[in-house]
């Protein structure tokens, strides 16, 4: 775990975050019935490289894609292959970019065409739980304060939190300490310091919290085959309000 104090390093992380945000905005606009996951992945890789960065995920631990594309009951780490999206599905897209020595990492879940009210509510609560956690991401608080706020929001909605996979520190490495769980008691864990950069990422299931990893060694699915949603931003802890680094307006 490192803390970033100098303005130059913070701006480099903003640049990485800006690229990720721009790519995700473009991908979200492309989501419609009939498009393949491979098309989304190819577009993302091309755009990341055109903006001078390298896809953080491609080749990471052997992962074959530039994005993770997880559909319906797939929680995270879906491999973007030939599958084509269908009306009524939901898709989670996670992307990262590496430039000037730093990473950015962000994710969202979106509807494919018209979806059920339950699926839309799952997407909305997952995003809202991130922002509940963000409220606690202040210097002097504990990591557990973020985790607890996320879990409280999710459970109150009748959904469940994935516990085997968590958020993480991020900076010069894609995954750094500390781990950032989406559950647990407040007042526990690392005390947050100004300059810490974290990827906060609730993974929320409509049904049971239980998950399985498919035979491909990557794709995580819900055990009960109920839908799952994912939302993530890279943030900077400050002495005041936290800063979302994966924003698409830093350099516009």
C-alpha positions in Angstrom: 0.0 0.0 0.0 1.3 3.4 -0.9 -0.1 6.9 -0.5 0.1 9.4 -3.2 0.9 12.9 -2.1 2.4 14.7 -5.0 0.3 16.4 -7.6 2.1 14.9 -10.6 1.3 11.3 -9.5 -2.4 12.3 -8.8 -2.7 13.8 -12.2 -1.2 10.6 -13.8 -3.9 8.6 -12.0 -6.5 11.0 -13.2 -5.3 10.5 -16.7 -5.6 6.7 -16.4 -9.0 7.1 -14.8 -10.1 9.5 -17.6 -9.2 7.0 -20.3 -11.1 4.2 -18.5 -14.1 6.5 -18.1 -14.2 7.5 -21.7 -13.9 3.9 -22.8 -16.8 2.8 -20.5 -19.0 5.6 -21.7 -18.5 4.5 -25.3 -19.1 0.9 -24.5 -22.3 1.7 -22.7 -23.6 3.4 -25.8 -22.8 0.3 -27.9 -24.7 -2.1 -25.7 -27.7 -3.5 -27.6 -29.2 -6.8 -28.6 -27.1 -8.6 -31.1 -23.6 -7.1 -30.3 -21.0 -9.6 -29.4 -18.8 -9.5 -26.3 -15.8 -9.8 -28.6 -16.8 -6.7 -30.5 -17.0 -4.7 -27.2 -13.6 -6.0 -26.2 -11.9 -5.2 -29.5 -13.4 -1.7 -29.4 -12.2 -1.2 -25.9 -8.6 -2.3 -26.6 -8.4 -0.2 -29.7 -9.7 2.9 -27.9 -7.4 2.4 -24.9 -4.3 2.1 -27.1 -5.3 5.0 -29.3 -5.4 7.2 -26.1 -1.8 6.1 -25.4 -2.5 3.6 -22.7 -2.3 -0.2 -22.3 -5.3 -2.4 -21.2 -4.6 -3.3 -17.6 -6.4 -6.6 -17.8 -5.1 -8.1 -21.0 -2.6 -10.8 -20.1 -3.0 -10.1 -16.3 -2.6 -13.6 -14.8 -3.3 -14.9 -18.2 -6.7 -13.2 -18.7 -7.3 -13.1 -22.5 -9.5 -9.9 -22.8 -9.1 -6.2 -22.4 -12.4 -6.0 -20.5 -14.3 -8.4 -18.3 -17.8 -8.9 -19.7 -20.1 -10.7 -17.4 -23.7 -11.4 -18.4 -26.7 -12.1 -16.2 -25.6 -14.6 -13.5 -22.0 -13.9 -14.2 -20.6 -11.8 -11.3 -17.2 -10.8 -12.6 -14.3 -11.9 -14.8 -16.4 -13.0 -17.7 -14.3 -13.7 -20.8 -15.4 -11.6 -23.8 -16.0 -14.2 -26.5 -18.4 -14.7 -29.4 -21.6 -14.6 -27.3 -24.1 -12.1 -28.5 -26.2 -10.1 -26.2 -30.0 -10.6 -26.0 -32.9 -8.4 -25.2 -33.6 -8.5 -21.4 -30.1 -9.4 -20.3 -27.8 -7.3 -18.1 -24.1 -7.0 -18.6 -21.3 -5.9 -16.3 -18.3 -4.4 -18.0 -15.0 -3.9 -16.0 -12.1 -2.1 -17.6 -8.6 -0.9 -16.7 -6.0 1.3 -18.3 -2.3 1.7 -17.5 -0.4 4.9 -18.5 2.6 6.8 -17.2 3.1 4.2 -14.5 -0.4 4.2 -13.0 -3.6 2.2 -13.4 -7.3 3.2 -13.4 -10.1 0.7 -12.9 -13.9 1.1 -13.2 -17.0 -1.0 -13.9 -20.7 -0.7 -14.5 -23.8 -2.9 -15.1 -26.2 -2.0 -17.9 -29.4 -3.2 -19.4 -29.6 -4.8 -22.8 -32.7 -3.3 -24.3 -35.7 -3.5 -22.0 -35.2 -5.4 -18.7 -37.4 -6.4 -15.8 -38.0 -4.0 -12.9 -36.2 -6.4 -10.6 -33.0 -6.3 -12.7 -33.1 -2.6 -13.0 -33.5 -2.3 -9.2 -30.5 -4.6 -8.8 -28.4 -2.3 -11.0 -29.6 0.8 -9.2 -29.0 -0.6 -5.7 -25.5 -1.7 -6.6 -24.6 1.7 -7.9 -26.2 3.4 -4.8 -24.3 1.1 -2.5 -21.0 2.3 -4.0 -22.0 5.9 -3.2 -23.0 4.9 0.4 -19.5 3.5 0.8 -18.0 6.6 -0.8 -19.5 8.8 1.9 -17.3 7.1 4.4 -14.1 7.3 2.4 -12.5 10.0 4.4 -9.2 10.4 6.1 -9.5 9.3 9.8 -12.3 6.8 9.1 -11.6 3.1 8.9 -11.8 0.8 5.9 -14.6 -1.1 7.6 -16.8 2.1 7.6 -16.8 1.9 3.8 -17.5 -1.9 3.8 -20.3 -1.6 6.4 -22.1 1.2 4.5 -22.1 -0.8 1.3 -23.4 -4.0 3.0 -26.1 -2.1 4.9 -27.5 -0.6 1.7 -27.5 -3.9 -0.1 -29.1 -6.0 2.6 -31.8 -3.4 3.2 -32.8 -3.8 -0.4 -33.1 -7.6 0.1 -30.0 -8.4 -2.0 -26.8 -10.1 -1.0 -23.1 -9.1 -1.2 -20.4 -11.3 -2.7 -17.8 -11.9 0.0 -15.1 -14.0 -1.8 -14.1 -11.1 -4.1 -13.4 -7.5 -2.9 -12.2 -4.1 -3.9 -8.5 -3.2 -3.6 -5.8 -0.6 -3.4 -4.6 0.6 -6.8 -1.8 2.7 -8.1 1.4 1.6 -9.7 0.0 -2.0 -9.5 -3.5 -2.9 -10.6 -4.1 -4.7 -7.3 -2.5 -3.4 -4.1 -3.2 -3.6 -0.4 -5.5 -3.0 1.3 -8.4 -5.3 0.3 -11.7 -3.4 0.4 -14.5 -5.8 1.4 -18.1 -4.9 0.7 -19.2 -6.2 4.1 -18.3 -6.2 7.7 -18.5 -4.2 10.9 -17.7 -0.4 11.0 -14.7 0.9 12.9 -12.4 -1.9 11.9 -9.5 -2.3 9.5 -7.0 0.1 8.2 -7.4 3.8 9.1 -7.8 5.8 6.0 -5.1 8.3 5.1 -5.0 11.2 2.7 -3.3 10.0 -0.5 -4.6 6.4 -0.4 -6.1 5.3 -3.8 -8.7 2.6 -3.7 -10.9 0.7 -6.1 -14.3 0.3 -4.4 -16.4 -2.2 -6.2 -19.7 -3.7 -4.8 -20.7 -7.0 -6.4 -24.3 -7.6 -5.6 -26.5 -10.7 -6.2 -30.2 -10.8 -6.5 -30.4 -14.1 -4.7 -27.9 -16.0 -2.6 -24.4 -14.7 -2.0 -22.9 -18.1 -2.9 -20.8 -18.2 -6.1 -19.0 -20.7 -8.3 -16.0 -20.3 -10.6 -16.5 -21.9 -14.0 -14.1 -24.4 -15.6 -12.4 -21.6 -17.6 -10.8 -20.6 -14.3 -12.1 -17.0 -14.5 -15.8 -16.6 -14.8 -17.5 -16.2 -11.5 -21.2 -17.0 -11.4 -24.0 -17.0 -8.8 -24.7 -20.5 -7.5 -28.5 -20.1 -7.8 -28.2 -18.6 -11.4 -29.8 -15.3 -10.3 -28.5 -12.1 -11.8 -25.6 -10.2 -10.4 -24.5 -6.5 -10.8 -21.1 -4.7 -10.4 -20.2 -1.1 -9.9 -16.7 0.3 -9.4 -14.6 3.5 -9.4 -11.0 4.3 -8.5 -11.0 6.9 -5.8 -8.5 9.1 -3.9 -8.8 9.7 -0.1 -8.2 13.3 0.9 -8.5 15.3 4.1 -11.9 16.5 2.8 -14.2 14.8 0.3 -13.0 11.7 -1.6 -12.2 12.2 -5.3 -13.4 9.9 -8.0 -10.4 9.5 -10.3 -12.3 7.4 -13.0 -14.2 10.4 -14.4 -14.6 11.4 -18.0 -14.3 15.1 -17.6 -10.8 15.6 -16.1 -9.2 16.8 -19.3 -12.2 18.0 -21.4 
